[in-house]
Amino acid sequence: MEKRKLKLSIVIPLLNEAESLPELHAWLKKVLDENGFDYEILFIDDGSTDASWEVIKSLYEQDQRIRAFRFRRNYGKSQALHLGFKEASGDVVITMDADLQDNPEEIPEMVRMITDEGYDMISCWKKHRKDPVLKKNLPSKVFNWAARKVSGIYLHDFNCGLKAYRKEVVKNIRLYGEMHRFIPFLVKQAGFSEIGEKPVKHQARKYGYTKFGSDRFVKGVLDLITLWFLMKFSRRPMYLFGSLGLIMFLIGFVAVSVILSIKAYKLYHNIPTHLVTDRPWFYIALTAIILGVQFFLAGFLGELFLQQHKRDGDYAVVDRVG
């Protein structure tokens, strides 16, 4: 019986990349055909406002191995990848950006590392970046350093779009928000520990402009805080919020004790005293108790949410081909 040929799924999220798509498709097709791969190419149009969707439909008429999905509006890269992972049918799933900065010629070696060396995931490292130093290179270095410290996963480039996965990996992780930056962490959390890294050649952007603004660094910092929370308390949020609630209740108890002790002492010794509400300790106690209740409620709600069925990706597909 003939052995089934390995199948690849190439998942490409995109936003306003009409100029680069024909060249990217031709480059991909050349590399994949030369290496004898069975494959499908999944374009996820994340609400493009240019002619990207028309270009994709034109490419589909030439190549029936293309499958494409168009979002009603821009939902973000994480949602686009989530849909791509859900729809992918290949044994190995490759993700890459549509701006021609990722080199398709890296794919055969990435696949070999997955199939022959036993990796669950290969994350690529753009060792020599072709991006502006202050706008992308420096913030990227700082972000990756912090991500390594927080996650304990020692990769040089967490956010490189060029990655390879076993099929089982992408079917067992869920992307949301801006968590595409931390896919290696999500993979590790899902129980897949064999995460490798491959230095790759980075191409200069040929068409268009970067879709990442100056707020990218701020979002990255906030996502790192999210990452820390998920590592420590994703399974039991009550451990965090309950502990904070206990601390607030303790502060409130001490404040009430101080108020009552001073009041009792003065009454016992017939010393003139003020109303309890005139003392700052009263407001400290009141604030601490209210915060304690809120922290406990947050913990209870977190535990309840964990028990609910996880929702699918928050996006609306308005059109598709293939």
N, C-alpha and C positions, 0 to 999 in steps of 0.2 A: 504493500500500500504506500502511495507516494506521501511524503511528509508535507504537511501544510506549510506554505510559505509564511514567514513572519510578516505581519501587517503593521504599518505605521499610521498613526493619526497625527497630522501636523495642525496644531491649533494656533490660529493667528488672530488675536484681537486687533481691531484697527479703528481709527478715528481720523477722517479726512486725509486719506492716503491714496487718492485716485491716481496720482502721477506715478507712484512707486509700485502699484499692484501688478501691472503687466510684466514689468521687469522682474519682480519678486517671483511671480508664478513661473516665468520662463526659467529662471535660475533654479528654483526648487525642482521643477520637472526634469531639468537636465541632470541634476545631481542624483535624484531618486531613481530615475530610469537607468542611468549608467550603473548604479549599484544593484539593480535588479529587485528593488523593493516593491512589495504590494503596499499601496498607500491610499489615503484619503486626505484631502486638504480642507480644513474647516475654517472659513472666514467668518468672524463674528464682528459685524458692523455695529459699533457702539454709538449709534445715532449720528452718523456722519451727515454733514450739511453740504458737502460737495458732491461730486459725481461718483463717489466710491461704489455705491450700490449698483449703478448702471455698468460700471467697469466689471464688477464681480459677475453680473448676469451675462455680460459679453464673454468673459473667460469661461463660464460654465458651458456655454454653447460649443466651446472648443475642447473642453476637458470635463467629462462626466464624473471624474473622481472628485470634483469640487462639491462641497456642501457648504451652504452659507446661510446665515441667520442675521436678520436686521432688527435692531432694537428700535422701539418707538422714539426713544430719546437717549441722551447720553447718561448711562447708569454707572460707568466706571469700569476699569480694567478687571477688577475682581469679579464682577458679575459676568463680564464677557468670558473670562476663563472658567467660571463656574459652569456656564452653559456648554462651553467647549468640552470640558471634562465629562459632563453628563452625556453628551452626544457621541463622544469618541468611542470607536469600536476597535481600534488597533491594539495590538499586544504591547507596543511601546508608544507612548504619547510624547510628542515633541511640542514645546511651546516656543514661539519666537515673535518678535515685533515685526510690523509691516513696513518699517521705514528704511529697510535695506541696510541697517547698521548691524544686524545679525547675519552671519555668514552661513548659508545652507551647506557649504562644504564641510562644516564641522559635524553634521548629522551622522554620517556613517560611523565615525569613531565614538560618538556618544552612544549610539545603538550598540556597538560592540561592547562598550563598558557595562551597559545594562545586561546584555545577554550572556557575555562571556566571563565577566568579572564579578557578577552577582550583586551589583548595586541596585538599590531600589529607586534611587534618584541621582541624577547628575546635574549639578548646578554649575553653570559656566562663569568664568571670571574674565572680565574685560581688562586684562592686565595693563594694556596701553590704550587708554580711552581717547577718543577723538572728539571729546566734548569740551566746551568752555570751562576753564579751570575754576573760576569763582562761582559760576552758575550751577555746575553739576559735579565737577570732579571733587572739589574740596568738601561740599556738603555730603557727597556720597561716601567719602573716606571716613568722615566723622560718624555718619549714620551706621556704616558697616562695623566700625569699631565698637560702637555702643551696642549694636545688635549681637555681636559676638559675646560681649560681656554679660548681657542680660540672658541670652538664650543658651549659652554654653555650647553652641554649634560654631565651630571655627572655620567659617567660609570667608573668603575675601570679598565676595560680592553677592549679597542676599537678593538684590533686586534685578539682577540680569534677566532679561526676558527669555534668553535662550536656555532651556532646561529640557531634560528627558526624564521620563518616569515609566515604571512598570504600570500596566493597566490597573492592577489592584490598588495602586497608590492613589491615583486620581479618583477612583470610585469610592475612596474612604476618607476623603477630606472635603470640607465645605468652605468655600471662600465667601466673604462678605465684607462690606465696608471697604477699607484699603488694605486688607490683609494679604493681598498678593505680594506685598513686600516681605512677608514672613512665611512664605510657602515652606521653606525647609523646616521651620519650627512646627508648622501644622503637620507636616509629614512625620516628624519625630514623635509628636504627640499622638499620632494615629498608630504608632507602634512599628514604624518602618525606620530602622536605625542605620541602614547602610546607605549613607549619603556621601557621594563623591563630588569632586570638583575638577573642572577641566579648564585650563587657560585657553582662551580663544582670541582670534583676531577681531578687532572692533573696527567697523567701517565708519567713515565720516558720513553724516547725513547728506543725502544727495538732493532730496526734494523737500519742500515744505519747511516746517519749523517744529521745535519740540513742543509737546502738549503739556509739559510740566512747568508750572509757574513758580514764583518766588515763595509761595506758601508751602511748597513741597517739604522743606526742612521742618517747618512747624508741625505739619501733619505727621512727619516721620517721628518727631519727638513724642507726640501724643500717642502714636501707634506703639512706640516702645513701652510707654506706660501700660497700654492695653496688653502688650505681650507679657510684661512682668505680672500683671494681674492674672492672665490666663494660665501662666506657668504655676503660680502659687495657689490660686483659688478658683480655677474654672470648674472644678468638680464639687467644691463645697464653699460657695460664697459666704455662707454663714460664719465660717471661720474668721473671715476678715471683718465683716460688718458686725458680727456678734461681739468680737473682741473690742472693736471701737465703741460699741454700745455699752459694754461693761465698764470701759474706762470712763465714759461720760457719766454713767450712773454712779461710779465711785466718786468722781469729782462732785457730783450733785449731793451725794450722801455726806461727804466731808463738809461741804458748804452748809448744808442743813444742820449738821452737828455743831458747827461753829456758831451759827445763828442761835440755836436753842440753848447752847451752853452759856453764851454771853447773856442772853435774855434771862435764863434761870438764875445765873449768878447775881445779876443786878436786882432782880426781884427779891431774892433771898436776903440780900444786904440792904434792901430799901434804897437802892441807888436809882436816881431818875434814869429812865431809859427811853429810847426812841421807838417808833413803830418799826416792825420787822421790815416793811417795804422801803424804809429809808436807808437800809444798809446795802452796800454793793454785793455782799455775799448772797443776799436773797436773789438777785438777778443772775449771779453766777450759777446758783443752784438750779434756778428755773431754766436757764439756757442749756445747762448740761443735761438735765433730765429730758428736755424736748429733743435735743440732739441724740441722746441715747435711744429714745423711742424710734426716731427716724432711722437710725442705723439698724436697729433690730428689724424694722419693717423692710428696709432694703435687703437685708439678709434673707428674710422670709420670702420676699418676692423673687429673689434670685434663685432660691431653692425651688419655688413653684415653677419658674420658667424652665428650669432644667428638667422638670418632669413632663413638660409638654412636648408634643411631637415637633421636631424641628421643621421650620418652614423651608420651602424651596427658595431658590434665588429670587430676589425682588426685582424682577424685570418683566417687560412685556415685549414679546417678539411680534413684529408687525408684518414681516414677510420672510420667506425662506426659499432657497432653491436647492435641489438635490435631495 
